[in-house]
């Protein structure tokens, strides 16, 4: 367990996510998800967590493991075509993780998702959080459009609204 990581999570905590992602930015992110989902049959969710606290922090839970927990908790795996995708940002670690259901992961692969994560993290390092998130959503949507084009009437299986934890 890293003392620096614990301190960073305790200091940055949840207020930072609300400052970086005020309601107007969250609305634009929601619109980007909604727009992207018109181009494919997948389902995209964006979750930002300011910092870990309690047991996840003191167990030194990595961002990837936390993203898997969130993916499960939000039931993103529960889509008709197994093509749900979570974009998870842990602000205190400046770490982006993409967790994709088995259908979409089989098509895009770990390297494809990782490229999108690194591009988003580069934007965040430059202080461009909104641009980084929307760019990531657009990149995920391009991948899903390629592999899961829309078929017939679309149903929105998961909410488009971002989640701030």
C-alpha positions in Angstrom: 0.0 0.0 0.0 1.4 3.3 -1.1 1.2 6.2 1.4 1.4 8.6 -1.5 -1.6 7.0 -3.1 -3.6 7.1 0.1 -2.8 10.7 0.7 -3.7 11.6 -2.9 -7.1 9.9 -2.5 -7.8 11.5 0.9 -6.9 15.0 -0.3 -8.6 15.0 -3.7 -11.7 13.2 -2.7 -15.1 13.6 -4.3 -15.3 17.4 -4.5 -12.8 17.4 -7.4 -15.0 15.3 -9.7 -17.9 17.7 -9.1 -15.6 20.7 -9.9 -14.2 19.3 -13.1 -17.5 17.8 -14.2 -20.2 20.4 -13.4 -23.8 19.8 -14.6 -23.2 21.6 -18.0 -20.2 19.3 -18.8 -22.2 16.2 -17.7 -25.0 17.2 -20.0 -22.6 17.5 -22.9 -21.1 14.1 -22.1 -24.6 12.6 -21.9 -25.4 14.1 -25.3 -22.2 12.6 -26.7 -23.2 9.2 -25.5 -26.7 9.6 -26.9 -25.4 10.7 -30.2 -22.8 7.9 -30.4 -25.5 5.3 -29.6 -27.4 6.3 -32.7 -24.5 4.9 -34.8 -24.3 1.4 -33.2 -26.3 -1.1 -31.2 -23.9 -1.0 -28.2 -24.5 0.7 -24.9 -21.9 3.1 -23.4 -21.7 4.4 -19.8 -19.3 6.9 -18.4 -18.4 6.9 -14.7 -16.1 9.3 -12.9 -15.0 8.7 -9.3 -13.0 11.4 -7.6 -11.2 9.1 -5.2 -11.4 5.8 -3.5 -12.3 5.7 0.2 -12.8 3.1 2.9 -12.0 -0.6 2.1 -11.2 -0.1 -1.6 -8.6 2.5 -0.7 -7.0 0.6 2.2 -7.0 -2.7 0.2 -5.1 -0.7 -2.4 -7.7 -1.7 -5.1 -6.3 -0.8 -8.5 -8.5 1.3 -10.9 -9.0 -1.7 -13.1 -10.5 -3.8 -10.3 -12.7 -0.9 -9.2 -13.9 -0.5 -12.8 -14.8 -4.1 -12.9 -16.8 -3.7 -9.7 -18.6 -0.6 -11.2 -19.3 -2.5 -14.5 -21.0 -5.2 -12.5 -22.8 -2.9 -10.1 -24.3 -0.9 -13.0 -25.2 -4.1 -14.8 -23.4 -3.0 -18.0 -22.9 -6.7 -18.8 -26.7 -7.1 -19.0 -27.3 -6.0 -22.6 -29.0 -8.0 -25.4 -26.0 -8.2 -27.6 -23.3 -8.4 -24.9 -21.8 -5.1 -26.2 -22.0 -2.8 -23.2 -18.9 -0.6 -22.6 -17.9 1.2 -19.4 -15.5 4.2 -19.6 -14.3 4.6 -16.0 -12.2 7.5 -14.8 -10.5 7.4 -11.3 -9.5 11.1 -11.0 -7.1 10.7 -8.0 -5.0 8.2 -10.0 -5.7 9.9 -13.4 -6.4 6.4 -14.7 -8.9 5.6 -17.3 -10.2 2.0 -17.7 -12.5 0.7 -20.3 -14.4 -2.5 -19.4 -16.2 -4.1 -22.3 -18.7 -6.9 -22.3 -17.6 -10.1 -24.0 -19.2 -9.3 -27.3 -17.5 -6.0 -27.8 -14.3 -7.0 -26.2 -13.9 -9.9 -28.6 -14.2 -7.5 -31.5 -12.0 -4.6 -30.3 -9.6 -6.4 -28.0 -7.5 -5.1 -25.1 -5.1 -3.2 -27.3 -7.9 -1.2 -29.0 -9.4 -0.2 -25.7 -6.0 0.6 -24.3 -5.3 3.0 -27.2 -8.5 4.9 -26.4 -7.6 5.0 -22.7 -4.1 6.4 -23.4 -5.5 9.1 -25.7 -8.0 10.2 -23.0 -5.3 10.2 -20.3 -3.1 12.5 -22.6 -6.0 15.0 -22.8 -6.4 14.8 -19.0 -2.7 15.5 -18.4 -3.2 18.7 -20.5 -6.2 19.6 -18.3 -8.7 18.9 -21.0 -11.1 16.7 -19.1 -14.3 17.4 -21.1 -12.5 17.1 -24.5 -10.8 13.9 -23.3 -14.1 12.2 -22.2 -16.0 13.2 -25.3 -13.1 12.1 -27.5 -13.1 8.8 -25.7 -16.8 8.3 -26.1 -16.5 9.1 -29.8 -13.6 6.6 -30.2 -15.6 3.9 -28.4 -18.6 4.7 -30.6 -16.5 4.4 -33.8 -15.3 0.9 -32.7 -18.9 -0.2 -31.8 -20.2 1.3 -35.1 -17.7 -0.8 -37.0 -18.6 -4.1 -35.2 -22.2 -3.5 -34.1 -24.0 -1.3 -36.6 -27.6 -0.3 -35.7 -30.2 -2.9 -36.7 -33.8 -2.0 -36.8 -35.5 0.0 -34.0 -33.0 0.7 -31.2 -33.8 0.5 -27.6 -31.7 2.3 -25.0 -31.0 -0.4 -22.6 -28.8 1.6 -20.2 -29.1 5.2 -19.1 -26.9 7.7 -21.0 -26.4 10.0 -18.1 -22.8 10.0 -16.7 -22.4 8.8 -13.1 -20.3 10.8 -10.6 -19.3 8.7 -7.6 
